[in-house]
Amino acid sequence: MAMASMATRARKPHLLAWRSLRLRKICGGRLGLASFSSPSSSSLSDPELEPPPSPPPPAAGVKVLESFREEFEIGSRLITLETGKIARFANGAVVLGMEDTKVLSTVASSKSDAVASFLPLTVDYQEKHYAQGLIPKTYTRREGAPKERELLVGRLIDRPIRPLFPAGFFHEVQVMASVLSSDGKQDPDVMAANATSAALMLSDIPWGGPVGVIRIGRICGEFIINPTSDELNLSDLNLVYACTKDRTLMIDVQAREISEKDLEAGLRLAHPEAVKYLEPQMRLAAKAGKTKKEYKLSMISDTTLEKVRNLAEAPIEAVFTDPSYGKFERGEALDNITRDVKRALEEEGDEESLLVLSRAVDTARKKVVRKRIIAEGLRVDGRRLDEVRPLFCEAGYLRTLQGSSLFSRGDTQVLCTVTIGAPGDAQKLDSIVGPPSKRFMLHYTFPPFSVNEVGKRVGLNRREVGHGTLAEKALLAVLPPEDFFPYTVRVNSEVMASDGSTSMATVCGGSMALMDAGIPLREHVAGVSVGLVSEVDPVTGEITDYRILTDILGLEDHLGDMDFKIAGTRKGVTAIQLDIKPAGIPLDIICESLEPARKGRLQILGHMEREISLPRTQDDRNTPQLATLKFSNDALRRLIGPLGVLKRRIEEETGARLSVSDGTLTIVAKNPTVMEKVQEKIEFTVGREMEVGGTYKGIVTSIKEYGAFVELNGGQQGLLHISELSHEPVSRVSDVISVGQQLTVMCIGQDVRGNIKLSLKATSPQQASEPNNAVKQAVPIWPSVKDGPSSQEQNSKEESSSQSTESYASRAPSILIRSAAECEEAEKSDGLLETLKNSKLSKKSASSTEKRSQLKSIFSGEGDEETEKEAPTAKNLKLGMRVTAKVHKVLGRGLVLDLGNGVRGMYRFEGEGKADYEVGDPLRVVCTSFSSKGVPVMSLLSDD
């Protein structure tokens, strides 16, 4: 027993020592140990009591993902199609890669029987930030609602695949395309469309594909296939083309006034290149595709069609052959016909026909309209095939806005407005490719009242975004470059009434509104929609006869085969969008449609140009104003203030908006009054170059016995001497002004240190009424010789002694407000102090007789004739100077005069004198005053 106890105690350290044990497994929450072999333990243990050895754990198997891959080359780009590796449960899934950009597209279809009367196809395209290696900047750090670009790419995928689903297939289908990775070189939109086509080919969904989608660019006249993003920035053409083997499905174009001939060449090049996408898709479908499933199709029986045709064809034809019907009158008459047919079917008890009644009646309408157009060449409203509806154009419909227009074509009416903002108002874009912002935006709105319906406004609408983007691309080609016109522009298009082609009406109305806003467009842009009605052989499916319609109605769009929207100028096409209903249209018919569209566009442009042909000037209108000022970065920092406090204060006090960039300040004000107010505040904060004779606003900061100190723009102070307060004698300064009072004073000079001398009496109307008195405003700077020597006289002599022969009045310099320290530093750097020492010596040698003669010539005006011989400059132009000017521009309320040497002056009409002057006419004028901005104000001199 003692030996057994000792053996047990000897084993305990081995059980507790972790290094001496071997961990076997953790199972059921208990720790299992491997057997420990030692001489002592083996001799003391009973073999019969030992547990059986555990089996080794099973090794994880290796799953093999069977994937299929196709590689091909188009336009020097290697393209891959791959399926089977990811998204294996989807009905069809394909990853399309081009270099380092990869796009996944999946399709799925509902398994229940169809209950809708249309194809509920949904296309969702998404660009997630991880594709670029970024984290979203949103508050939740997640992607939010679909952006405009994602909606547009979804439409680009939807348009070519929708016509290829079989008739009567009304099962719900969802396409989801997402960008897995992007190198920023290739736009994933075309890749997503081709990947969707391949995914539909792999699925069991009945579909008449495949489809090939290609992008074509053009640089220096050379077409480029699959251009990169950098190449598109240099290209004057961005053409996206989709087709089957022999027919066109979709066209989307943005161009810079490309001619119809060059556009046709690009289309004919794009077709064979797009066809190259078809064979790899079919090879991939042969390897990994599913057998097409037998879906239940919702078809209308021939018996139902015949019964409805017999009941409705005659009254429908009577409605469509009467051109006096308007849109709503025609619609009401057709609704009455539908109710009559329904009543007849209910009396017969034909439940099957009642279920498809609306579709059957619509089929009867379609046959009647198409037959009349093909056979007789007559349309619903009685127009010829190539005739444009009556037009109405009005620019400046809303006078208080920066720009507005009203455009009507038939019953379609659009109201367009223009708002101009600062460069900082540009829209920030958050997309994988393309620019980070855009300065031109066009927002299209289609309210329910435009078609006399009830509805509610909810978020972004795919149709509104698509129509607005089409009009935006059409107008971009004629906008001035950013270097010349850096402002942000927003166009709002409100559809007031809709009867077809509202997007093209938006192009026309937007062009007129932009010119009404004064934006320097190169020329007008107009758009027109072209339709097609065709007869098809039921056996071969080939088109046997067709008619091309110019400026289609909403009903012709619904009952026709295509909606071909073409916008452009007189020189060429700027934007195109083609949507079709059948399973493709031959390219020859598409190219033939370009010429009728061009003729219709030229007719519309003629009407627009008669209404407004040049950008309108904003001088005489109480409209929002814009101004761009140049400042140094130090001055802009003073304007912004700590954390932007000063800038926000100015915006709150004035209602204007300020945008600051490198050396540039852009001001957007509601009207000229606000603009003047905000400029005064900016000048007060930042400061600007001042000139003698200019009037400025300031605030009295302190009052002394000899005058008052007035704080001017830039925070500098000027001295308002007691003698300059009033034309009447003043005993005390406080009798006339007080601390904190805002004054409008005139700069009458400066001393040698750059300190500003101000005058209040020089701004009184009495002094401004007579030119001779205006000359005497400068007397305090240059006092009469009869007076005894004073400090002002000494300063004047010191300033003028370096050029003793120059007239005092002609040396009125422009003054930049600065501090005393800056003046001292400038004086030392320019050697001004040394000049003053020399001037004191030369002053003694000057004859008093010469000084009297000089001053006499100044105030008597004897030097006017000499002044007229030389054109004035911005520095030597003074009050009372007579010059011979030329009319530079004739405005509504006055003239802009060319005084020579690049100096401009203004003359205001006293009566109706606008018709008496023409550009280039010579005028003898005299400078009577300066405006608040330093512009010379001139008055006419009589011939004698």
Number of C-alpha atoms within 10 A of each C-alpha: 6 7 8 10 9 10 14 13 11 13 12 10 11 13 13 10 9 10 9 11 14 12 12 13 14 10 8 7 6 8 10 13 13 12 12 13 9 8 8 11 14 11 10 11 10 9 9 7 7 9 8 7 8 9 6 8 7 6 6 6 6 6 6 7 10 9 13 15 17 14 12 14 12 14 13 9 13 12 19 18 23 20 25 17 14 14 15 14 10 15 18 28 30 34 29 28 23 19 13 12 20 24 27 25 28 25 26 20 17 10 10 10 13 19 10 13 16 15 17 13 16 14 18 18 25 19 23 20 21 13 19 17 10 9 13 15 11 9 6 8 10 12 15 10 10 14 16 17 20 19 20 20 21 23 20 24 27 19 19 29 24 18 19 20 18 14 12 17 21 22 24 19 16 16 22 18 29 21 25 20 21 24 15 18 18 22 19 24 24 22 27 29 29 27 30 31 27 34 31 30 30 26 24 20 24 17 18 16 22 24 28 30 31 26 24 23 25 20 15 8 11 9 17 21 19 22 23 16 16 13 15 18 15 12 21 20 27 20 23 23 25 28 29 23 18 13 15 26 29 23 23 18 23 25 24 22 22 18 16 16 12 13 20 17 12 20 19 14 15 23 22 15 19 23 19 18 24 20 14 19 25 16 13 21 20 12 12 18 21 16 13 13 10 9 17 13 14 18 13 17 12 9 10 17 18 12 14 22 20 12 19 19 16 11 13 21 16 11 18 21 17 13 13 13 16 14 16 12 12 17 14 13 16 20 14 12 19 21 12 14 21 20 13 14 19 13 9 9 11 13 11 12 21 17 12 17 21 15 17 23 23 14 16 21 20 16 14 19 22 24 16 16 20 17 9 9 16 17 21 23 16 14 15 14 18 16 16 20 19 10 16 15 21 18 24 21 17 14 14 14 20 25 29 29 27 26 26 23 22 17 16 21 25 29 23 31 26 26 18 23 24 22 22 17 17 18 15 12 15 16 18 22 17 17 12 12 13 15 19 18 21 25 19 27 20 20 19 16 13 17 15 11 8 9 9 7 10 6 7 14 14 15 15 16 19 22 23 25 20 27 31 24 22 31 29 19 23 20 16 14 11 11 7 8 12 16 22 19 20 20 25 22 28 20 24 21 21 25 21 23 24 29 26 26 28 33 31 32 30 33 30 35 32 30 26 29 25 15 23 18 20 14 20 24 33 32 32 28 29 26 26 24 20 18 15 12 10 8 6 7 10 13 13 9 11 15 18 22 30 26 29 28 25 16 15 23 24 15 21 21 19 25 23 27 23 25 30 31 25 17 13 19 28 29 28 22 19 22 20 23 19 14 21 22 23 14 18 12 14 19 16 12 20 18 12 19 25 22 16 21 25 18 14 22 21 14 14 24 14 9 14 19 17 17 18 18 13 15 12 10 14 15 18 23 22 19 14 16 11 13 17 12 14 10 16 21 16 17 25 19 14 10 8 12 11 17 22 18 13 21 15 11 12 19 17 21 22 22 16 21 12 10 13 15 20 20 22 22 23 19 18 17 14 18 21 15 17 23 18 19 18 21 19 21 23 20 22 18 13 19 22 26 31 20 24 22 18 23 20 21 16 13 18 13 11 13 19 24 22 28 21 24 23 21 17 19 23 23 21 25 19 21 18 23 21 15 13 9 10 14 12 14 19 15 8 11 16 15 14 13 11 15 16 18 27 25 24 23 23 23 15 15 17 20 20 25 23 29 27 21 19 26 21 14 9 12 19 16 12 11 18 16 16 22 23 16 20 23 13 18 19 18 16 15 14 7 8 8 11 10 8 15 18 13 16 19 18 20 19 18 20 16 11 17 11 12 16 21 21 17 16 22 17 17 18 15 22 19 15 13 10 13 16 15 11 14 17 12 10 11 11 15 14 11 15 17 11 14 19 15 11 14 16 10 8 12 9 12 8 12 15 14 11 18 17 15 14 20 17 11 15 12 16 16 12 10 18 15 11 12 17 21 15 19 14 19 24 28 27 24 23 26 25 20 23 21 21 19 15 16 14 12 15 18 23 20 27 21 24 17 11 10 15 19 21 22 19 16 14 9 8 10 13 16 7 7 15 14 13 13 12 15 20 16 22 22 23 25 25 21 14 16 15 18 16 26 20 27 20 13 13 8 6 3
